[in-house]
Amino acid sequence: MSTVNSNFGNEALSAAMMKKASEAQGQIAMALLSGAAQTASQTSHMNTPAAPVPQVTNTASTGGNIDTYA
């Protein structure tokens, strides 16, 4: 076997392995993004208030008229 054929074989094997590794990394990245998107979607639903927030008014309340010095 000549050196040229040997180098070509090694290069072809290296390229094929790099392609498979790149595809695997792409699949892992897509799975990670999909999981992050699902988590973000679930979290946004959890952050919605269950009941309306009471409104603050500036009027004096009845509790402000209690005589604590009697």
N, CA, C and O atoms as CSV, one atom per row, in Angstrom:
chain,resi,resn,atom,element,x,y,z
A,1,MET,N,N,0.857,-1.176,0.000
A,1,MET,CA,C,0.000,0.000,0.000
A,1,MET,C,C,0.896,1.230,0.000
A,1,MET,O,O,1.856,1.310,0.766
A,2,SER,N,N,0.581,2.166,-0.847
A,2,SER,CA,C,1.416,3.350,-0.952
A,2,SER,C,C,1.066,4.356,0.134
A,2,SER,O,O,0.021,4.255,0.778
A,3,THR,N,N,1.932,5.303,0.324
A,3,THR,CA,C,1.730,6.350,1.318
A,3,THR,C,C,0.542,7.234,0.956
A,3,THR,O,O,-0.182,7.687,1.841
A,4,VAL,N,N,0.337,7.481,-0.322
A,4,VAL,CA,C,-0.764,8.332,-0.779
A,4,VAL,C,C,-2.092,7.683,-0.429
A,4,VAL,O,O,-2.984,8.346,0.101
A,5,ASN,N,N,-2.233,6.409,-0.714
A,5,ASN,CA,C,-3.472,5.698,-0.397
A,5,ASN,C,C,-3.704,5.637,1.103
A,5,ASN,O,O,-4.839,5.768,1.560
A,6,SER,N,N,-2.662,5.444,1.859
A,6,SER,CA,C,-2.773,5.368,3.314
A,6,SER,C,C,-3.225,6.704,3.887
A,6,SER,O,O,-4.099,6.751,4.753
A,7,ASN,N,N,-2.626,7.796,3.401
A,7,ASN,CA,C,-3.012,9.127,3.880
A,7,ASN,C,C,-4.460,9.447,3.508
A,7,ASN,O,O,-5.198,10.029,4.304
A,8,PHE,N,N,-4.861,9.061,2.292
A,8,PHE,CA,C,-6.233,9.312,1.857
A,8,PHE,C,C,-7.215,8.536,2.733
A,8,PHE,O,O,-8.269,9.053,3.105
A,9,GLY,N,N,-6.865,7.303,3.057
A,9,GLY,CA,C,-7.725,6.484,3.922
A,9,GLY,C,C,-7.859,7.080,5.305
A,9,GLY,O,O,-8.951,7.108,5.873
A,10,ASN,N,N,-6.764,7.552,5.844
A,10,ASN,CA,C,-6.794,8.181,7.175
A,10,ASN,C,C,-7.616,9.470,7.161
A,10,ASN,O,O,-8.376,9.744,8.090
A,11,GLU,N,N,-7.453,10.253,6.101
A,11,GLU,CA,C,-8.200,11.501,5.981
A,11,GLU,C,C,-9.702,11.225,5.844
A,11,GLU,O,O,-10.523,11.921,6.441
A,12,ALA,N,N,-10.050,10.212,5.057
A,12,ALA,CA,C,-11.460,9.869,4.869
A,12,ALA,C,C,-12.067,9.383,6.185
A,12,ALA,O,O,-13.184,9.764,6.533
A,13,LEU,N,N,-11.338,8.549,6.909
A,13,LEU,CA,C,-11.811,8.055,8.202
A,13,LEU,C,C,-11.958,9.211,9.192
A,13,LEU,O,O,-12.939,9.282,9.932
A,14,SER,N,N,-10.992,10.099,9.199
A,14,SER,CA,C,-11.036,11.253,10.101
A,14,SER,C,C,-12.231,12.148,9.781
A,14,SER,O,O,-12.917,12.621,10.688
A,15,ALA,N,N,-12.477,12.380,8.492
A,15,ALA,CA,C,-13.606,13.222,8.090
A,15,ALA,C,C,-14.933,12.576,8.470
A,15,ALA,O,O,-15.847,13.257,8.935
A,16,ALA,N,N,-15.040,11.272,8.276
A,16,ALA,CA,C,-16.273,10.569,8.626
A,16,ALA,C,C,-16.526,10.620,10.130
A,16,ALA,O,O,-17.661,10.818,10.563
A,17,MET,N,N,-15.481,10.442,10.921
A,17,MET,CA,C,-15.626,10.492,12.379
A,17,MET,C,C,-15.994,11.893,12.844
A,17,MET,O,O,-16.808,12.055,13.754
A,18,MET,N,N,-15.390,12.917,12.217
A,18,MET,CA,C,-15.709,14.292,12.587
A,18,MET,C,C,-17.155,14.627,12.238
A,18,MET,O,O,-17.822,15.350,12.978
A,19,LYS,N,N,-17.641,14.103,11.108
A,19,LYS,CA,C,-19.028,14.349,10.712
A,19,LYS,C,C,-19.983,13.718,11.714
A,19,LYS,O,O,-20.961,14.345,12.122
A,20,LYS,N,N,-19.706,12.486,12.112
A,20,LYS,CA,C,-20.574,11.811,13.090
A,20,LYS,C,C,-20.549,12.543,14.432
A,20,LYS,O,O,-21.586,12.686,15.080
A,21,ALA,N,N,-19.386,12.998,14.846
A,21,ALA,CA,C,-19.279,13.727,16.110
A,21,ALA,C,C,-20.040,15.040,16.028
A,21,ALA,O,O,-20.720,15.429,16.978
A,22,SER,N,N,-19.927,15.723,14.894
A,22,SER,CA,C,-20.625,16.995,14.716
A,22,SER,C,C,-22.137,16.790,14.728
A,22,SER,O,O,-22.864,17.577,15.334
A,23,GLU,N,N,-22.617,15.737,14.061
A,23,GLU,CA,C,-24.050,15.444,14.055
A,23,GLU,C,C,-24.540,15.107,15.460
A,23,GLU,O,O,-25.627,15.528,15.859
A,24,ALA,N,N,-23.746,14.354,16.205
A,24,ALA,CA,C,-24.132,14.004,17.575
A,24,ALA,C,C,-24.198,15.251,18.452
A,24,ALA,O,O,-25.110,15.393,19.266
A,25,GLN,N,N,-23.240,16.145,18.288
A,25,GLN,CA,C,-23.259,17.383,19.057
A,25,GLN,C,C,-24.458,18.235,18.682
A,25,GLN,O,O,-25.053,18.884,19.542
A,26,GLY,N,N,-24.816,18.239,17.412
A,26,GLY,CA,C,-25.992,18.985,16.969
A,26,GLY,C,C,-27.271,18.431,17.577
A,26,GLY,O,O,-28.152,19.189,17.983
A,27,GLN,N,N,-27.370,17.107,17.640
A,27,GLN,CA,C,-28.552,16.487,18.246
A,27,GLN,C,C,-28.620,16.792,19.733
A,27,GLN,O,O,-29.701,17.049,20.262
A,28,ILE,N,N,-27.499,16.768,20.405
A,28,ILE,CA,C,-27.457,17.087,21.833
A,28,ILE,C,C,-27.848,18.544,22.059
A,28,ILE,O,O,-28.593,18.853,22.990
A,29,ALA,N,N,-27.349,19.434,21.210
A,29,ALA,CA,C,-27.678,20.858,21.337
A,29,ALA,C,C,-29.170,21.087,21.116
A,29,ALA,O,O,-29.786,21.874,21.834
A,30,MET,N,N,-29.756,20.409,20.129
A,30,MET,CA,C,-31.180,20.566,19.868
A,30,MET,C,C,-32.010,20.036,21.033
A,30,MET,O,O,-33.018,20.641,21.397
A,31,ALA,N,N,-31.602,18.920,21.618
A,31,ALA,CA,C,-32.315,18.374,22.778
A,31,ALA,C,C,-32.217,19.333,23.958
A,31,ALA,O,O,-33.189,19.520,24.689
A,32,LEU,N,N,-31.055,19.939,24.144
A,32,LEU,CA,C,-30.863,20.896,25.229
A,32,LEU,C,C,-31.738,22.126,25.029
A,32,LEU,O,O,-32.373,22.594,25.974
A,33,LEU,N,N,-31.778,22.650,23.815
A,33,LEU,CA,C,-32.622,23.812,23.527
A,33,LEU,C,C,-34.101,23.486,23.697
A,33,LEU,O,O,-34.870,24.303,24.203
A,34,SER,N,N,-34.490,22.304,23.277
A,34,SER,CA,C,-35.887,21.897,23.408
A,34,SER,C,C,-36.269,21.798,24.887
A,34,SER,O,O,-37.340,22.257,25.283
A,35,GLY,N,N,-35.405,21.206,25.692
A,35,GLY,CA,C,-35.667,21.105,27.126
A,35,GLY,C,C,-35.721,22.471,27.787
A,35,GLY,O,O,-36.551,22.704,28.665
A,36,ALA,N,N,-34.841,23.378,27.373
A,36,ALA,CA,C,-34.838,24.731,27.946
A,36,ALA,C,C,-36.111,25.476,27.570
A,36,ALA,O,O,-36.669,26.207,28.387
A,37,ALA,N,N,-36.570,25.293,26.337
A,37,ALA,CA,C,-37.795,25.962,25.899
A,37,ALA,C,C,-38.999,25.438,26.670
A,37,ALA,O,O,-39.878,26.213,27.045
A,38,GLN,N,N,-39.048,24.135,26.909
A,38,GLN,CA,C,-40.156,23.559,27.672
A,38,GLN,C,C,-40.131,24.054,29.108
A,38,GLN,O,O,-41.179,24.362,29.675
A,39,THR,N,N,-38.949,24.135,29.702
A,39,THR,CA,C,-38.829,24.623,31.076
A,39,THR,C,C,-39.255,26.075,31.167
A,39,THR,O,O,-39.949,26.461,32.108
A,40,ALA,N,N,-38.845,26.887,30.196
A,40,ALA,CA,C,-39.227,28.304,30.200
A,40,ALA,C,C,-40.733,28.451,30.047
A,40,ALA,O,O,-41.343,29.320,30.670
A,41,SER,N,N,-41.328,27.610,29.226
A,41,SER,CA,C,-42.778,27.668,29.024
A,41,SER,C,C,-43.506,27.291,30.312
A,41,SER,O,O,-44.484,27.940,30.684
A,42,GLN,N,N,-43.043,26.263,30.984
A,42,GLN,CA,C,-43.670,25.842,32.238
A,42,GLN,C,C,-43.464,26.884,33.325
A,42,GLN,O,O,-44.371,27.125,34.122
A,43,THR,N,N,-42.308,27.497,33.376
A,43,THR,CA,C,-42.011,28.495,34.396
A,43,THR,C,C,-42.868,29.737,34.205
A,43,THR,O,O,-43.314,30.336,35.184
A,44,SER,N,N,-43.106,30.134,32.946
A,44,SER,CA,C,-43.910,31.326,32.719
A,44,SER,C,C,-45.351,31.085,33.161
A,44,SER,O,O,-46.018,32.020,33.602
A,45,HIS,N,N,-45.838,29.865,33.054
A,45,HIS,CA,C,-47.186,29.559,33.532
A,45,HIS,C,C,-47.234,29.546,35.063
A,45,HIS,O,O,-48.263,29.872,35.654
A,46,MET,N,N,-46.146,29.179,35.690
A,46,MET,CA,C,-46.105,29.129,37.153
A,46,MET,C,C,-46.048,30.527,37.756
A,46,MET,O,O,-46.481,30.715,38.893
A,47,ASN,N,N,-45.533,31.503,37.038
A,47,ASN,CA,C,-45.357,32.845,37.581
A,47,ASN,C,C,-46.602,33.715,37.476
A,47,ASN,O,O,-46.601,34.839,37.976
A,48,THR,N,N,-47.657,33.230,36.843
A,48,THR,CA,C,-48.874,34.027,36.753
A,48,THR,C,C,-49.572,34.008,38.099
A,48,THR,O,O,-49.657,32.953,38.726
A,49,PRO,N,N,-50.078,35.150,38.564
A,49,PRO,CA,C,-50.714,35.183,39.884
A,49,PRO,C,C,-52.011,34.377,39.888
A,49,PRO,O,O,-52.773,34.400,38.921
A,50,ALA,N,N,-52.248,33.676,40.974
A,50,ALA,CA,C,-53.440,32.842,41.099
A,50,ALA,C,C,-54.656,33.695,41.417
A,50,ALA,O,O,-55.759,33.373,40.975
A,51,ALA,N,N,-54.489,34.765,42.166
A,51,ALA,CA,C,-55.594,35.635,42.541
A,51,ALA,C,C,-55.201,37.071,42.197
A,51,ALA,O,O,-54.014,37.387,42.129
A,52,PRO,N,N,-56.182,37.934,41.983
A,52,PRO,CA,C,-55.843,39.325,41.692
A,52,PRO,C,C,-55.166,39.991,42.886
A,52,PRO,O,O,-55.478,39.694,44.038
A,53,VAL,N,N,-54.262,40.871,42.600
A,53,VAL,CA,C,-53.525,41.582,43.644
A,53,VAL,C,C,-54.404,42.713,44.172
A,53,VAL,O,O,-54.939,43.490,43.381
A,54,PRO,N,N,-54.566,42.821,45.499
A,54,PRO,CA,C,-55.411,43.899,46.042
A,54,PRO,C,C,-54.816,45.270,45.744
A,54,PRO,O,O,-53.597,45.446,45.743
A,55,GLN,N,N,-55.678,46.222,45.494
A,55,GLN,CA,C,-55.245,47.579,45.184
A,55,GLN,C,C,-55.046,48.374,46.472
A,55,GLN,O,O,-55.849,48.274,47.400
A,56,VAL,N,N,-53.993,49.151,46.523
A,56,VAL,CA,C,-53.686,49.978,47.687
A,56,VAL,C,C,-54.376,51.332,47.501
A,56,VAL,O,O,-54.265,51.954,46.445
A,57,THR,N,N,-55.081,51.776,48.530
A,57,THR,CA,C,-55.729,53.095,48.486
A,57,THR,C,C,-55.089,54.009,49.512
A,57,THR,O,O,-54.471,53.545,50.470
A,58,ASN,N,N,-55.234,55.283,49.312
A,58,ASN,CA,C,-54.638,56.264,50.227
A,58,ASN,C,C,-55.609,56.723,51.307
A,58,ASN,O,O,-55.270,57.622,52.078
A,59,THR,N,N,-56.783,56.152,51.392
A,59,THR,CA,C,-57.744,56.558,52.415
A,59,THR,C,C,-57.342,55.963,53.751
A,59,THR,O,O,-56.735,54.895,53.817
A,60,ALA,N,N,-57.691,56.673,54.814
A,60,ALA,CA,C,-57.353,56.195,56.163
A,60,ALA,C,C,-58.183,54.967,56.479
A,60,ALA,O,O,-59.375,54.919,56.179
A,61,SER,N,N,-57.556,53.987,57.078
A,61,SER,CA,C,-58.285,52.774,57.446
A,61,SER,C,C,-58.818,52.916,58.866
A,61,SER,O,O,-58.392,53.791,59.620
A,62,THR,N,N,-59.747,52.049,59.213
A,62,THR,CA,C,-60.344,52.087,60.554
A,62,THR,C,C,-59.300,51.772,61.616
A,62,THR,O,O,-59.389,52.278,62.735
A,63,GLY,N,N,-58.333,50.961,61.293
A,63,GLY,CA,C,-57.319,50.589,62.276
A,63,GLY,C,C,-56.410,51.747,62.662
A,63,GLY,O,O,-55.744,51.690,63.696
A,64,GLY,N,N,-56.373,52.778,61.862
A,64,GLY,CA,C,-55.540,53.939,62.183
A,64,GLY,C,C,-56.134,54.818,63.265
A,64,GLY,O,O,-55.445,55.704,63.771
A,65,ASN,N,N,-57.396,54.605,63.640
A,65,ASN,CA,C,-58.064,55.433,64.658
A,65,ASN,C,C,-58.096,54.767,66.034
A,65,ASN,O,O,-58.853,55.212,66.897
A,66,ILE,N,N,-57.329,53.753,66.265
A,66,ILE,CA,C,-57.345,53.075,67.563
A,66,ILE,C,C,-56.536,53.880,68.562
A,66,ILE,O,O,-55.401,54.266,68.285
A,67,ASP,N,N,-57.129,54.137,69.740
A,67,ASP,CA,C,-56.445,54.874,70.811
A,67,ASP,C,C,-55.633,53.889,71.617
A,67,ASP,O,O,-56.197,53.069,72.341
A,68,THR,N,N,-54.324,53.954,71.507
A,68,THR,CA,C,-53.473,53.008,72.225
A,68,THR,C,C,-53.036,53.556,73.582
A,68,THR,O,O,-52.330,52.858,74.311
A,69,TYR,N,N,-53.435,54.803,73.957
A,69,TYR,CA,C,-53.021,55.394,75.219
A,69,TYR,C,C,-54.123,55.377,76.258
A,69,TYR,O,O,-53.947,55.981,77.316
A,70,ALA,N,N,-55.230,54.734,76.026
A,70,ALA,CA,C,-56.352,54.745,76.977
A,70,ALA,C,C,-56.081,53.869,78.161
A,70,ALA,O,O,-56.920,53.764,79.056
